[in-house]
Amino acid sequence: MVFDNRRTYLCYNNRDLIRDGFIRTVIEKEYIPVSSFNVSRLNNPPRGVTYDVSIDEDTNEIISVRERKKLLPAEKIKIEIDFSKTMKNAVTHPISPGPLVPGTVGSLVGDLGLPLMGFGGITAGLTEMTYHILESNTKINQTVVITQEILNTSIIEFDGFPLSIFGIVKEHIEDFGIDQDAANVFKEDHSQAKLRIDPVTGNIIASIGLDFSAEQLTRLGKFSEGSFLGTGKKRITGATDSNGLFGSGSNAYLRIVENSGDSGEGEEREVVLFKDQSQLFIKIVDDDRKLKFRGDNKEALGGGEYPFSIMGTTGIDATDKQIRIDTTGLVVGDIIYITYNTTVGDRHLRQNVDHRGAIGQGNTIGIVGFMGAVASDQDIFDYKIRRWKVPPLPYGVTMSTIDKVTDNYTQNSDYKLTLNEFLTIDAQQRIDDSFELTGNEATEIEGWRLSEAILWRRLNHMFAAD
């Protein structure tokens, strides 16, 4: 999972809503023609690789070879990030062109010759990005039953950490009475619909959430700032905004619309809502206390020796399990459908990459001169998941309202325990192994903390992990 840290957008495409970041468990390849395969590899295949070989019974010759390579689990992962960056032109012109005076040779040379001459130079560009290595999956139309607690708080809490939400809608119901043919036709037109028999009335009922077609599911997650529309510039900013809504951060291929034709992009790109449906997702609820201890926060110093600061909102970093929804018109027992990407396993690594690239440009005389990369340096900051203690939440604030706090979390005391407070809690835990925090003394939170830095420059001073 890769996102541009400056804009805090995750990058996704059509493979589990992860743009160029999904690693398959197994990949397969058939060698055509067979002569392109080195048969000596059959004697000592690499680790994790197996071959399915077919042999002609008459000639005893190999007629087909299929290679099966197991990718996960893996001891090492190599990451290649392909992106573009815009740099300032380093070519300078020694003399500005003068006014054109017909009939004078000097002015013709000044206007037509000198503008074609330029001195080369070196230009540099800075790219700051952050990516995570984690296990995730996209869930299509997962159902959630509305409870009184959800109505009271507008909060849904997941087992995993939601990363990107495509849409949340209320269940739509179609009652076909006893007309099985009509129900079957509806099912053919709406592949996500589920048919059942109402236990009370005996009628045939169709229930459906987001009305994806089979073709649309193959395109879920695509957006125009990658390569699917042939754009030349390779961007990695993605299509998920800082609230966690997919499609708000870029031109997503699929759009949720209320009526066919609303998006102006053609029906194949429209996920049309039924009349009793609307987008219910509001935001992923983030705990700002964790950001204060994350190295790449709003107060980060940057400059290579320190992680760079983020711009705008906190970004999505796979540490929040809650989302906020619009509960208007919902009642206890209603069913909603959620299509989203979420973690389903370990969050292995978070890494900042600060890349400096330099391009050299040669002199120009009427034609474009030499241009090529002359330097490439990176500063890398690694993070690991850790747990630590912070002061208790302010009076009246709970985890379901923590994203609405506006008058707290401005001083260090809002985030950090004093030394005496920490020592008191630590002493109690040492004496009594069963001691648990009640929330009055402190709260334990979990987030990303700096664990390692790999820097290209020589440092004059060491810095603390936090």
N, C-alpha and C positions, 0 to 999 in steps of 0.2 A: 504494500500500500504506500503510495507516494503522494505527497502534496507539497505545494509551494508554500513554505512557511510565511512568506511575506503577505500572502492573502488568505492563509489558513483554509484552503480548499483541499479536500480529498480528491484524488483522481480515480475515475472509474470508467469502465467501458462495458462491453456486453458479456464479459465473463465474470459472473458473480459480482457484478457492479464494481470490479476492480480493474482499473486501466493498466494494462501491461504489467500487472503485478500478481497474477494468479499462477501458482505452481501446481501442476497436475501431479497426482500420486504416481501415475505410470504414463509413459508415452510409447507409442509403437510406430514402426516405420518398415515398409516393405521395399526391398532393393530391386528396382527395375531400371535397366536389365540386371540379371543376376551377376553378370560380369563386372558390375560396379562394386561388388562386395568382395572384400579380401577374405578368402576362405580360411586363411591361417588363423583368423580371429576365433574360429570355432573351437580351436584347441585350448585357448586360454582366454575366455571372455572376461571383460572387465567386471569388477564387482557391481552387482545389481543388474547385470545385463544377461538376458537369456535369448536364445535363438530358436525359432520354429522353422525347421528345414524340411522341404519336400524333395524327394529324389525320384527320378524316373526309374521305374522297375526294370525297364528293358536296357537302357544305356547306363544306368547307375550314375547319372549326372544330376547335379543339383538344378532343380527347375524353379525353386522359389525360396527366398529367405526373408523371414519377418523378424525384426529385432524388437525386443520388448525391454525397455529401460525403466527401472524403478528409481524415482526421484526423491520420494519421501518415505520414511524419515531420512534425513541427510545429516552428515557431520559438518559439512560446510556449504555455504550458499554464496555464489558469485552474483553480484548485482551490476547490471549495466543500465545506465540512465541516459536515454537519447533525447536531447533537447536542443533548442535553438536559443541564441541570445543576440540582442541587437547592440552593436558597439558604434561609437563615434568614429567617423572617417578620419584617419590619421594623415591623409594627403593634404598638403598645403600648397597654395599657388603663390609664387614669389611676387608677381606683379598683377595688380588688378587691371582689367581691361579698360581702355579709355574709350571716349566717344568715337563713333565711326564717322570719318569725314571722307566722302567719296572723292576719289582721284588722288589721295595721298597714300603713298606706299607705307609710310610709318604707321599710320593709323590702322591699315589693314593688317600689318604684322602684329601690332599691339592687340587688336581685337581677335584675330583669328589664330594667331600662333601661341601667344603666351597663355591663354586660358587652357590650352592643351598640355601645358607643362606643369608638373607638380612634383614636390619633394615628398618622399615617403616618410614613414615613421612607425611608431608602435602605439597601438591603442589597446586598452584593457577593459574588461567587463567583469562584474561581480555577480555571482548567482548564489542565492541562499535557499536551501531546500531542506526539508525534513521528511524522513520516511520511517515507517514502522515495519517490522517483520512480525506477523501475527497470524493466527489461524482464524479464518472468518468464512461466512457463508451468507448467501442471499436467500431469504425466506419469502415465498410468494403467497400472499393472501393468508397469512397466519391469523387465526381467530383469537379474540380476547373477549370474555364476557364482562360486561360492565357491572361493577360492584358499587356499594354505597361509598366505600372509601375512595374509589376513583372519582365518583361524582363530587365528593367533598373536597378533594385535593386537585383534581384534573391531572393527576400523575399516574403513569403506568411504569412499573419497574420490571426490568427484564432480568433473566439469569445471566445473560452475556452483556457486552457493552455495545450498544447500537452505534454504528458509524455513519450511516446514511439512510434517510427515510425517503422512499419514493412517494408513498401515499398511505393515508389512513382514511377509510370510509365506513359508514354504517352499512350493515347487511341490507341488501335489497331482496324483497320476497315477491315471487310470482305465484299466484294460486290458479292452477289449471283445472280445478275440480276433479273430474274423473277422465278428462281428455288426455289419454296417454300420448296420442299422436302429436298434439300441440306441445306437450312437454318435451317430447323427443326433438321436435323442430327447434324449440328454444335452446335445448342443450347443444344441438349442432351449430347454432349460430353464436352461442356463448360458451366456449369450451371450459371456462372457469366455474360454470354453474354446477351445483350439486342437487340432484333430485332426491326427494324423500316422500314418504307417506305421512301425513299428519295423523298422529295417533288418536286425536279427538274426532276430527271430521272425516277422516279417511280420504281427504283430497290429496292430489299430487301437488307438491310444493317444490319450487326451485328457489334456491338461495344462492346469492352471489355477492362478492366484494368488488374489487377492481376488475373490470371486464377486459382482460387481456385476450388478444387472439394468440394462436400458437406462433404466428410469425412475429408478433410484437415481443414475445418472450425471448426470441433469439436476438433481439436488438435492444433489450432492456439495458440501460446504462451507457449507451453510446451518446456522444456529444460532438459538436462540430469542431471543437478546438483541438481535437486529436488528428486523426488522419482519415476518418471515414468519409468526409466530404472533399477530400483531396487538398486540404489546406497545406501550403508549403511550410509554414512556420510550425515547428514542433513545440507545443506548449504542454506543461504538466500541471497547470493550475486546476484542472478538473471541473466538475459541474455541481459539486455539493457546497452549499453556502455555509456560513459560520453558525447557523442555527441547526444544521444537519439536514436540510431539505435538498434532495437531489433535483437538479434541473434549474435551480434558482441561480446558480453560479455561472452558468454558461448556456449555450444553445443545445439543450438536450434533444436527442432524437425523438423520444416519446414525451408527449405532453398530456397532462390531465386537463380535460375540457368538460364543460357542462353540456354543450351541444355540438353535434358533428359539424365541422367546418369552422369552429371558433378559433382554432389556432392559426388558420391560414396556411398550414403546412401539408394538408392532404389527410384523408381519413386514415391512411396507413400509419400515420404518426400520432394519431389521437386516441387516447384512452378515455372513452366517453363515459361520464357518470350518468347514472339514472337520476330521475327528477327528485327523488328523496335522498340523494347522496350529496356530500360536499367534502372538501379536503378538511380533515380534522386535526392534522398535525400542526403543532406550533413551534416546538423547539426541543432539542436535547438539553436537559437541565444540567448545567455545569456547576461544579463546586470551586469557586474562585480561590479557596484556601490552598488547593493543590498547586495552582499556577504560581503562587508566590514562591514556592520552593523549587519550581522547575527552572532549570538554568536558562532556557530560551523564553523568558517572560518579557513583560513590557519594560522592565527595568534593566534588562541585560545590556552590557556595555559594548559587546561586539569587538571589532578591531582585531580579530584573529585570536587574541589571547583569551577571549571570553566568548560564549555563544552569542549569536546575534539576537536582537530583540524582535518580538513579533509586532506586526502592525494590525490595527483594528482589534477584533475580538480575540478570545483565547485560542480558538481553533479546537478541533476535535482530536483528542489524544487517547481514546479507548480507556478512559478511567471513570466514565459516568454511565450509570445503568438506568437513569430515569429520563422519561420524555414527558412533555406537557402537551395535552390535547384540548381541543375545544369540545366541551361536554354539553353545549347548548342543544336542548331537545332530546338528550339521551335520558333513559331511565334504567333502573336496576334490571338486569336480565337482558338488555340489548346486546347484540353481538356486533363487534367491529372487526374489520379486516385490515391487516398491516402488511405492507410489502417493504422490506428493509434489508440492509446488510448489517450483520452483527458478528462479533467474535464468537467462536464456538470452541475455543481452546486457549492455549497459552499466548500471552503477549510477550514475545521473545526479546525484542529490542526496539528502541527508539534511537534515531541517529540524526544529528545535524551535520550537514555538509556545507561548508563555506568554500566555494570554488572561485578561483581567480584565473581567468584565461586571458592571454595576451596574443594579439595578432600583429604580425609585421607586414607592412605594405611598402613595396618598392617605388622608385621614382616612376613617373608617368610622363610620356611624351606622345600624346595623341592616342595612346592605347593604354589599357589597364595594365599596370605593372604587377610584379610578383605579390602574392598575398598568401600567408600561411601562418599556422599556429607556431609561436616561438616560446611559449611558457604555459604551464598548467600546474597550479598549486592548490592544495586542499587543506583545510583545517577541519577535523572531524571530532565531534563530541558524542559520546555514547551515554545512554541512559538505561537504567534498570528500574523495575518496579520495586518500591520499598514502602514500608509502613512507618509512621511516626506520629507523635502526639502534638496536638495543638490546643489552644484554649477552647473552652466550651462555646457552643453557639450562643449568640446574644439572646436575651429574654424575648420570647415570642417568635423566635425563628426556628423552623424545623427544616429537615432535608427537603421537604416538599415545597418550601417557600424560599430556599436559600438563593435561588436565582433572582429573587425580587428584592434582595437587600441592596439598598442604595446609600445608606448613611453609615455603614460600618466598613471594615476592612480597608481602612486608609492608613492606619498606623501599624508599626511592627507588633505592638501588643495585641492586635487583633489576630495575628497569625502565630506568634511565638510565645512559648512558655518562658517565664523567668527562670533563672538557674535554680532558685530555691524551690519553685513549683516542681521543676523536673526532678530535683534530688529527693523531694518528699515522696513523689509517686514512685520513683525508682527504689527508694528504701522500703516502701510498703510491698512492692512486688518481690523484692529479695527476701523479705521475711515470710510472706505468705504467697505460695505458688498459685493459689486459687483466687488471688485478688484480681478483681475486674473493675475497670473504670465505669462509673455510673453516669458520666456525662457532666457531673457537677465540677469535678476536678479538671478534667481534660477530655478530649475526644481523639480517637485514633483514626487517622485517614490514610489512604493509599494513593500513591501517584508515582510519577517518574522523577528520579533523582540522578544527577550526573554521576557516572561511574568511571569514566575514562576519557582522556583527550589525546588525540593523535595530531600533532601540530607540525607544520613545516618550518615555522620560524623559531628562532632561538629566543627563549624567554629570559627576562631579567628577574622576574618575580614569579613564584608559584602562587596559585590561587586555590582557595578551598573549594571542595566539591559543590557546595551550596552558594 
